[in-house]
Amino acid sequence: MTTNDELLLQEIKGVPDELDQDNLISLSQASRHTKDYGVQLTKKILNDKKLRRAERFAALYTILVRFRHLKRWDEFAEYVRNYSNISKDQPAWAVLVTEAQFNTATSMNDYKEALKLGQRALKKFNSGGANLLCAEIALEIASNELNPSPENVSKAENYLDAAIEMLELGSDKNPLPPRILATLGRLNALNGDFEIALSMMQKAMSLESPDAENFYIRINEYTNFQGEIRSRKLLSEFSRNTDKAVVDLRSSRLGLMETMALLIAAVTLLITAVQISSNFNALDAAGLISFTGGIIILTFFSFSLGIRTASDIRPAPRMILLIIIALMLLSVGGVILIVPNVSSLMNLVQ
């Protein structure tokens, strides 16, 4: 038996009757430092019915850690089913059952059901591992949405923050492990921080030990996550450019329509002015032309407002100038037409 095997055996033999989060973390760390997670030793302990149930559960947990890291979910679920008789009195058992059900649900893309199971497990065993599991489930839900909802992203963030806090990670003494770095990277991508996300994923890859049994599985997983992040980045850039193109196209179309309307207004005013000049004396013609010009400009202004949406309407200097000109023309026209006829109107009233 190697030194690392002996350390793992000591961890298993020393567990209390009811394992807490710290016990599970110590078992996980000890098993990862042994060859093949100490699987031969732990299987022997698991099947020794003379030992305490807590020791057998500790051995079962280390076996499940290995299956988790190697993505061997069928065997994970099989062991959970077969050894429930020695585990049901352990608070952490609800989380392991949930994890087995989660992998079944995720294989069927039923992430919402998986999250319900995770939330149920948290009520029984509120641990860093359980929160991390819920964070990953919520992250899967958000990642499978074309436009991730803020609610699902927020859930993933909250669970992950809780996991980091409960596991006391993020300090110089306990830096973030690769799995959590990768999860943080995916969250940053959902929030649009693609460069930070890619940097975190690269760091997660660099921290994985090439000697670990699950090294290539993890690297492949992180590579897939990198592809997911780059795809989201390209989609975001395409969406942003498409929105800009639509705005530019709409602006050009509105500009063309306004130019045509202005041209029509100018031609209308010219024709009207010719007709008025030929039928009225110079003073009356000037008044009528001014008044008509003001009405035509206001009509053009109303048309311009009518073809725009609420978001397009802005107090542009050109529009303000047109309103001022229209009001001036209406005023000048009114003065020219009314003032010379004031005495006649007064006599008519009297």
DRENDO-1510 file (C-alpha; in Angstrom, 1 decimal, always signed):
<recs>
REC; n; res; u; v; w
REC; 1; MET; +0.0; +0.0; +0.0 .
REC; 2; THR; +1.4; +3.4; -1.0 .
REC; 3; THR; +1.7; +6.4; +1.3 .
REC; 4; ASN; -1.2; +8.1; -0.5 .
REC; 5; ASP; -3.3; +4.9; -0.1 .
REC; 6; GLU; -2.6; +5.0; +3.6 .
REC; 7; LEU; -3.6; +8.6; +3.9 .
REC; 8; LEU; -6.9; +7.8; +2.1 .
REC; 9; LEU; -7.5; +4.9; +4.4 .
REC; 10; GLN; -6.9; +7.1; +7.5 .
REC; 11; GLU; -9.4; +9.6; +6.1 .
REC; 12; ILE; -12.0; +6.9; +5.7 .
REC; 13; LYS; -11.4; +5.3; +9.1 .
REC; 14; GLY; -11.6; +8.7; +10.8 .
REC; 15; VAL; -14.9; +9.9; +9.5 .
REC; 16; PRO; -17.7; +10.6; +12.0 .
REC; 17; ASP; -21.0; +8.7; +11.9 .
REC; 18; GLU; -22.5; +11.7; +10.0 .
REC; 19; LEU; -20.3; +13.2; +7.3 .
REC; 20; ASP; -20.4; +16.9; +6.7 .
REC; 21; GLN; -19.0; +19.1; +3.9 .
REC; 22; ASP; -15.5; +19.2; +5.3 .
REC; 23; ASN; -15.4; +15.4; +5.5 .
REC; 24; LEU; -16.4; +15.1; +1.9 .
REC; 25; ILE; -13.9; +17.6; +0.7 .
REC; 26; SER; -11.1; +15.8; +2.6 .
REC; 27; LEU; -12.1; +12.5; +1.1 .
REC; 28; SER; -12.3; +13.9; -2.4 .
REC; 29; GLN; -8.8; +15.5; -2.1 .
REC; 30; ALA; -7.3; +12.3; -0.6 .
REC; 31; SER; -8.7; +10.1; -3.3 .
REC; 32; ARG; -7.5; +12.3; -6.1 .
REC; 33; HIS; -3.9; +12.0; -4.8 .
REC; 34; THR; -4.0; +8.2; -5.1 .
REC; 35; LYS; -3.6; +6.1; -8.2 .
REC; 36; ASP; -7.0; +5.6; -9.8 .
REC; 37; TYR; -8.6; +7.4; -6.9 .
REC; 38; GLY; -7.7; +4.5; -4.7 .
REC; 39; VAL; -10.5; +2.5; -6.3 .
REC; 40; GLN; -9.2; -1.0; -5.3 .
REC; 41; LEU; -8.9; +0.1; -1.6 .
REC; 42; THR; -12.3; +1.8; -1.5 .
REC; 43; LYS; -14.2; -1.1; -3.2 .
REC; 44; LYS; -12.8; -3.4; -0.6 .
REC; 45; ILE; -13.9; -1.2; +2.2 .
REC; 46; LEU; -17.3; -0.7; +0.6 .
REC; 47; ASN; -18.1; -4.4; +0.5 .
REC; 48; ASP; -16.8; -5.1; +4.1 .
REC; 49; LYS; -20.0; -5.4; +6.0 .
REC; 50; LYS; -18.1; -5.6; +9.3 .
REC; 51; LEU; -17.1; -2.0; +9.1 .
REC; 52; ARG; -19.2; +1.0; +10.2 .
REC; 53; ARG; -21.8; +2.2; +7.8 .
REC; 54; ALA; -20.1; +5.7; +7.8 .
REC; 55; GLU; -16.8; +4.2; +6.7 .
REC; 56; ARG; -18.5; +2.3; +3.9 .
REC; 57; PHE; -20.3; +5.4; +2.9 .
REC; 58; ALA; -17.0; +7.3; +2.8 .
REC; 59; ALA; -15.6; +4.6; +0.5 .
REC; 60; LEU; -18.7; +4.8; -1.7 .
REC; 61; TYR; -18.3; +8.6; -1.9 .
REC; 62; THR; -14.7; +8.4; -3.2 .
REC; 63; ILE; -15.8; +5.9; -5.8 .
REC; 64; LEU; -18.6; +8.3; -6.9 .
REC; 65; VAL; -16.0; +11.1; -7.1 .
REC; 66; ARG; -14.0; +9.0; -9.5 .
REC; 67; PHE; -17.1; +8.3; -11.7 .
REC; 68; ARG; -18.0; +12.0; -11.6 .
REC; 69; HIS; -14.6; +13.1; -12.8 .
REC; 70; LEU; -14.4; +10.4; -15.5 .
REC; 71; LYS; -18.0; +11.2; -16.7 .
REC; 72; ARG; -19.1; +7.6; -16.1 .
REC; 73; TRP; -22.6; +8.5; -15.2 .
REC; 74; ASP; -24.2; +5.0; -15.8 .
REC; 75; GLU; -21.9; +3.5; -13.2 .
REC; 76; PHE; -22.5; +6.5; -10.9 .
REC; 77; ALA; -26.2; +5.9; -11.0 .
REC; 78; GLU; -25.8; +2.1; -10.6 .
REC; 79; TYR; -23.7; +2.5; -7.4 .
REC; 80; VAL; -26.2; +5.1; -6.0 .
REC; 81; ARG; -29.0; +2.6; -6.5 .
REC; 82; ASN; -27.2; -0.5; -5.2 .
REC; 83; TYR; -25.8; +1.1; -2.0 .
REC; 84; SER; -28.7; +3.2; -0.8 .
REC; 85; ASN; -29.1; +0.9; +2.2 .
REC; 86; ILE; -25.9; +2.1; +3.8 .
REC; 87; SER; -26.3; +5.8; +2.8 .
REC; 88; LYS; -29.9; +6.9; +3.5 .
REC; 89; ASP; -29.0; +8.3; +7.0 .
REC; 90; GLN; -26.3; +10.5; +5.6 .
REC; 91; PRO; -27.3; +14.2; +5.0 .
REC; 92; ALA; -25.1; +14.3; +1.8 .
REC; 93; TRP; -27.0; +11.3; +0.3 .
REC; 94; ALA; -29.7; +13.5; -1.1 .
REC; 95; VAL; -27.2; +15.4; -3.1 .
REC; 96; LEU; -25.7; +12.2; -4.6 .
REC; 97; VAL; -29.1; +10.9; -5.5 .
REC; 98; THR; -29.9; +14.3; -7.1 .
REC; 99; GLU; -26.6; +14.2; -9.0 .
REC; 100; ALA; -27.5; +10.7; -10.4 .
REC; 101; GLN; -31.0; +11.9; -11.4 .
REC; 102; PHE; -29.5; +15.1; -12.8 .
REC; 103; ASN; -27.3; +13.2; -15.2 .
REC; 104; THR; -30.3; +11.2; -16.4 .
REC; 105; ALA; -32.3; +14.4; -16.8 .
REC; 106; THR; -29.5; +16.2; -18.6 .
REC; 107; SER; -29.1; +13.3; -21.0 .
REC; 108; MET; -32.7; +13.9; -22.0 .
REC; 109; ASN; -32.1; +17.7; -22.0 .
REC; 110; ASP; -34.6; +18.1; -19.1 .
REC; 111; TYR; -32.6; +20.7; -17.2 .
REC; 112; LYS; -35.5; +22.3; -15.5 .
REC; 113; GLU; -36.4; +19.0; -13.8 .
REC; 114; ALA; -32.8; +18.6; -12.9 .
REC; 115; LEU; -32.7; +22.0; -11.2 .
REC; 116; LYS; -35.9; +21.2; -9.2 .
REC; 117; LEU; -34.1; +18.1; -7.9 .
REC; 118; GLY; -31.0; +20.2; -7.1 .
REC; 119; GLN; -33.0; +22.7; -5.2 .
REC; 120; ARG; -34.7; +19.9; -3.2 .
REC; 121; ALA; -31.3; +18.5; -2.3 .
REC; 122; LEU; -30.1; +21.9; -1.1 .
REC; 123; LYS; -32.9; +21.9; +1.5 .
REC; 124; LYS; -31.5; +18.7; +3.0 .
REC; 125; PHE; -27.8; +19.3; +2.6 .
REC; 126; ASN; -26.8; +23.0; +2.0 .
REC; 127; SER; -23.2; +22.5; +0.9 .
REC; 128; GLY; -20.7; +24.0; -1.5 .
REC; 129; GLY; -20.9; +20.9; -3.7 .
REC; 130; ALA; -24.7; +21.0; -3.9 .
REC; 131; ASN; -24.6; +24.8; -4.7 .
REC; 132; LEU; -22.0; +24.1; -7.4 .
REC; 133; LEU; -24.2; +21.4; -8.9 .
REC; 134; CYS; -27.2; +23.8; -9.0 .
REC; 135; ALA; -25.0; +26.5; -10.5 .
REC; 136; GLU; -24.0; +24.1; -13.3 .
REC; 137; ILE; -27.6; +23.1; -14.0 .
REC; 138; ALA; -28.9; +26.7; -14.1 .
REC; 139; LEU; -25.9; +27.5; -16.4 .
REC; 140; GLU; -27.0; +24.7; -18.8 .
REC; 141; ILE; -30.5; +26.1; -18.9 .
REC; 142; ALA; -29.2; +29.6; -19.7 .
REC; 143; SER; -26.6; +28.3; -22.2 .
REC; 144; ASN; -29.3; +26.5; -24.2 .
REC; 145; GLU; -31.3; +29.7; -24.6 .
REC; 146; LEU; -30.7; +31.8; -27.7 .
REC; 147; ASN; -31.0; +34.9; -25.6 .
REC; 148; PRO; -30.2; +33.8; -22.0 .
REC; 149; SER; -32.8; +35.2; -19.6 .
REC; 150; PRO; -31.4; +37.4; -16.8 .
REC; 151; GLU; -33.3; +35.2; -14.3 .
REC; 152; ASN; -31.5; +32.0; -15.2 .
REC; 153; VAL; -28.1; +33.7; -15.4 .
REC; 154; SER; -28.7; +35.3; -12.0 .
REC; 155; LYS; -29.6; +31.9; -10.5 .
REC; 156; ALA; -26.4; +30.4; -11.8 .
REC; 157; GLU; -24.4; +33.3; -10.4 .
REC; 158; ASN; -26.1; +33.1; -6.9 .
REC; 159; TYR; -25.5; +29.4; -6.6 .
REC; 160; LEU; -21.9; +29.7; -7.8 .
REC; 161; ASP; -21.2; +32.6; -5.3 .
REC; 162; ALA; -22.7; +30.4; -2.5 .
REC; 163; ALA; -20.5; +27.5; -3.5 .
REC; 164; ILE; -17.3; +29.6; -3.6 .
REC; 165; GLU; -18.1; +31.1; -0.2 .
REC; 166; MET; -19.0; +27.8; +1.5 .
REC; 167; LEU; -15.9; +26.0; +0.1 .
REC; 168; GLU; -13.8; +29.0; +1.2 .
REC; 169; LEU; -12.2; +29.4; -2.2 .
REC; 170; GLY; -10.8; +32.4; -4.0 .
REC; 171; SER; -8.0; +33.3; -1.5 .
REC; 172; ASP; -4.3; +33.0; -2.1 .
REC; 173; LYS; -4.4; +29.9; +0.2 .
REC; 174; ASN; -7.3; +28.3; -1.6 .
REC; 175; PRO; -7.4; +29.5; -5.2 .
REC; 176; LEU; -10.3; +28.7; -7.5 .
REC; 177; PRO; -10.0; +25.2; -8.9 .
REC; 178; PRO; -10.3; +24.5; -12.7 .
REC; 179; ARG; -13.9; +23.3; -12.5 .
REC; 180; ILE; -15.1; +26.6; -10.9 .
REC; 181; LEU; -12.9; +28.7; -13.1 .
REC; 182; ALA; -14.6; +27.0; -16.2 .
REC; 183; THR; -18.0; +27.7; -14.7 .
REC; 184; LEU; -17.2; +31.3; -14.1 .
REC; 185; GLY; -15.9; +31.6; -17.6 .
REC; 186; ARG; -19.2; +30.4; -19.1 .
REC; 187; LEU; -21.1; +32.8; -16.8 .
REC; 188; ASN; -18.9; +35.7; -18.1 .
REC; 189; ALA; -19.7; +34.7; -21.7 .
REC; 190; LEU; -23.4; +34.8; -20.9 .
REC; 191; ASN; -22.9; +38.3; -19.6 .
REC; 192; GLY; -21.1; +39.4; -22.8 .
REC; 193; ASP; -17.5; +39.4; -21.3 .
REC; 194; PHE; -16.1; +37.1; -23.9 .
REC; 195; GLU; -12.4; +37.9; -23.5 .
REC; 196; ILE; -12.5; +37.4; -19.7 .
REC; 197; ALA; -14.4; +34.2; -20.3 .
REC; 198; LEU; -11.8; +32.8; -22.7 .
REC; 199; SER; -9.0; +33.9; -20.4 .
REC; 200; MET; -10.6; +32.0; -17.5 .
REC; 201; MET; -11.1; +28.9; -19.6 .
REC; 202; GLN; -7.5; +29.0; -20.7 .
REC; 203; LYS; -6.4; +29.3; -17.0 .
REC; 204; ALA; -8.6; +26.3; -16.1 .
REC; 205; MET; -6.9; +24.2; -18.8 .
REC; 206; SER; -3.5; +25.2; -17.5 .
REC; 207; LEU; -4.3; +24.2; -13.9 .
REC; 208; GLU; -5.3; +20.6; -14.8 .
REC; 209; SER; -2.7; +18.0; -14.0 .
REC; 210; PRO; -1.5; +15.9; -16.9 .
REC; 211; ASP; -1.1; +13.0; -14.5 .
REC; 212; ALA; -4.8; +13.0; -13.5 .
REC; 213; GLU; -6.9; +10.1; -14.7 .
REC; 214; ASN; -9.5; +12.5; -16.0 .
REC; 215; PHE; -7.0; +15.0; -17.6 .
REC; 216; TYR; -8.1; +14.5; -21.3 .
REC; 217; ILE; -11.7; +14.4; -20.4 .
REC; 218; ARG; -11.5; +17.8; -18.6 .
REC; 219; ILE; -9.4; +19.3; -21.4 .
REC; 220; ASN; -11.9; +18.1; -24.0 .
REC; 221; GLU; -14.7; +19.6; -21.9 .
REC; 222; TYR; -12.9; +23.0; -21.6 .
REC; 223; THR; -12.2; +23.0; -25.4 .
REC; 224; ASN; -15.9; +22.5; -26.0 .
REC; 225; PHE; -16.6; +25.4; -23.7 .
REC; 226; GLN; -14.2; +27.6; -25.5 .
REC; 227; GLY; -16.0; +26.7; -28.8 .
REC; 228; GLU; -19.3; +27.6; -27.1 .
REC; 229; ILE; -17.9; +31.0; -25.9 .
REC; 230; ARG; -16.4; +31.8; -29.3 .
REC; 231; SER; -19.7; +31.0; -31.0 .
REC; 232; ARG; -21.6; +33.3; -28.6 .
REC; 233; LYS; -19.0; +36.0; -29.3 .
REC; 234; LEU; -19.5; +35.7; -33.1 .
REC; 235; LEU; -23.3; +35.6; -32.6 .
REC; 236; SER; -23.2; +38.7; -30.5 .
REC; 237; GLU; -21.1; +40.6; -33.0 .
REC; 238; PHE; -23.4; +39.5; -35.9 .
REC; 239; SER; -26.5; +40.5; -33.9 .
REC; 240; ARG; -24.9; +43.9; -33.1 .
REC; 241; ASN; -23.9; +44.5; -36.7 .
REC; 242; THR; -27.3; +43.4; -38.0 .
REC; 243; ASP; -29.1; +45.8; -35.6 .
REC; 244; LYS; -26.9; +48.6; -36.8 .
REC; 245; ALA; -27.5; +47.7; -40.4 .
REC; 246; VAL; -31.3; +47.7; -39.8 .
REC; 247; VAL; -31.1; +51.1; -38.1 .
REC; 248; ASP; -29.0; +52.5; -41.0 .
REC; 249; LEU; -31.4; +51.1; -43.6 .
REC; 250; ARG; -34.4; +52.6; -41.8 .
REC; 251; SER; -32.7; +55.9; -41.4 .
REC; 252; SER; -31.9; +56.0; -45.1 .
REC; 253; ARG; -35.4; +55.0; -46.1 .
REC; 254; LEU; -36.9; +57.8; -43.8 .
REC; 255; GLY; -34.4; +60.3; -45.3 .
REC; 256; LEU; -35.5; +59.4; -48.8 .
REC; 257; MET; -39.2; +59.6; -48.0 .
REC; 258; GLU; -38.7; +63.0; -46.3 .
REC; 259; THR; -36.7; +64.3; -49.3 .
REC; 260; MET; -39.4; +63.2; -51.7 .
REC; 261; ALA; -42.1; +64.8; -49.5 .
REC; 262; LEU; -40.1; +68.1; -49.3 .
REC; 263; LEU; -39.7; +68.1; -53.1 .
REC; 264; ILE; -43.5; +67.6; -53.5 .
REC; 265; ALA; -44.2; +70.4; -50.9 .
REC; 266; ALA; -41.9; +72.8; -52.8 .
REC; 267; VAL; -43.5; +72.0; -56.2 .
REC; 268; THR; -47.0; +72.4; -54.6 .
REC; 269; LEU; -46.0; +75.8; -53.1 .
REC; 270; LEU; -44.6; +77.0; -56.5 .
REC; 271; ILE; -47.7; +76.0; -58.4 .
REC; 272; THR; -49.9; +77.6; -55.7 .
REC; 273; ALA; -47.9; +80.8; -55.8 .
REC; 274; VAL; -48.3; +81.1; -59.6 .
REC; 275; GLN; -52.0; +80.5; -59.4 .
REC; 276; ILE; -52.4; +83.1; -56.6 .
REC; 277; SER; -50.2; +85.7; -58.3 .
REC; 278; SER; -52.4; +85.6; -61.4 .
REC; 279; ASN; -55.6; +86.0; -59.6 .
REC; 280; PHE; -54.9; +88.5; -56.7 .
REC; 281; ASN; -53.2; +91.9; -56.3 .
REC; 282; ALA; -49.6; +91.9; -55.1 .
REC; 283; LEU; -50.4; +92.5; -51.4 .
REC; 284; ASP; -53.1; +89.9; -51.1 .
REC; 285; ALA; -51.0; +87.5; -53.1 .
REC; 286; ALA; -48.1; +87.9; -50.8 .
REC; 287; GLY; -50.3; +87.2; -47.8 .
REC; 288; LEU; -51.9; +84.2; -49.3 .
REC; 289; ILE; -48.6; +82.7; -50.5 .
REC; 290; SER; -47.1; +83.2; -47.0 .
REC; 291; PHE; -50.1; +81.7; -45.3 .
REC; 292; THR; -50.2; +78.7; -47.8 .
REC; 293; GLY; -46.4; +78.2; -47.4 .
REC; 294; GLY; -46.8; +77.9; -43.6 .
REC; 295; ILE; -49.7; +75.3; -44.0 .
REC; 296; ILE; -47.6; +73.3; -46.5 .
REC; 297; ILE; -44.6; +73.2; -44.1 .
REC; 298; LEU; -46.7; +72.1; -41.2 .
REC; 299; THR; -48.2; +69.4; -43.4 .
REC; 300; PHE; -44.7; +68.2; -44.3 .
REC; 301; PHE; -43.8; +68.3; -40.6 .
REC; 302; SER; -46.9; +66.1; -39.7 .
REC; 303; PHE; -46.0; +63.7; -42.5 .
REC; 304; SER; -42.4; +63.4; -41.2 .
REC; 305; LEU; -43.7; +62.6; -37.7 .
REC; 306; GLY; -46.2; +60.1; -39.0 .
REC; 307; ILE; -43.6; +57.9; -40.8 .
REC; 308; ARG; -41.4; +57.7; -37.7 .
REC; 309; THR; -41.7; +55.5; -34.6 .
REC; 310; ALA; -41.6; +57.0; -31.1 .
REC; 311; SER; -37.9; +56.0; -30.8 .
REC; 312; ASP; -37.1; +57.8; -34.1 .
REC; 313; ILE; -38.6; +61.1; -33.1 .
REC; 314; ARG; -36.0; +63.5; -31.8 .
REC; 315; PRO; -36.0; +67.3; -31.6 .
REC; 316; ALA; -33.6; +67.7; -34.5 .
REC; 317; PRO; -32.5; +71.4; -35.3 .
REC; 318; ARG; -33.9; +71.1; -38.8 .
REC; 319; MET; -37.4; +70.2; -37.5 .
REC; 320; ILE; -37.3; +73.0; -35.0 .
REC; 321; LEU; -36.3; +75.5; -37.8 .
REC; 322; LEU; -39.1; +74.3; -40.0 .
REC; 323; ILE; -41.7; +74.9; -37.2 .
REC; 324; ILE; -40.3; +78.4; -36.7 .
REC; 325; ILE; -40.5; +79.2; -40.4 .
REC; 326; ALA; -44.0; +77.8; -40.7 .
REC; 327; LEU; -45.2; +79.9; -37.7 .
REC; 328; MET; -43.5; +83.0; -39.1 .
REC; 329; LEU; -45.1; +82.5; -42.6 .
REC; 330; LEU; -48.5; +82.0; -41.0 .
REC; 331; SER; -48.1; +85.1; -38.9 .
REC; 332; VAL; -46.9; +87.2; -41.8 .
REC; 333; GLY; -49.7; +85.9; -44.1 .
REC; 334; GLY; -52.2; +86.6; -41.4 .
REC; 335; VAL; -51.0; +90.2; -40.8 .
REC; 336; ILE; -51.0; +91.0; -44.6 .
REC; 337; LEU; -54.5; +89.6; -45.1 .
REC; 338; ILE; -56.2; +90.9; -42.0 .
REC; 339; VAL; -54.6; +94.3; -41.2 .
REC; 340; PRO; -55.7; +96.1; -44.4 .
REC; 341; ASN; -59.2; +94.9; -43.9 .
REC; 342; VAL; -59.6; +95.7; -40.2 .
REC; 343; SER; -61.7; +98.9; -40.9 .
REC; 344; SER; -64.0; +97.1; -43.3 .
REC; 345; LEU; -64.5; +94.3; -40.7 .
REC; 346; MET; -65.2; +96.9; -37.9 .
REC; 347; ASN; -67.8; +98.6; -40.1 .
REC; 348; LEU; -69.4; +95.2; -40.9 .
REC; 349; VAL; -69.6; +94.4; -37.2 .
REC; 350; GLN; -71.2; +97.8; -36.4 .
</recs>
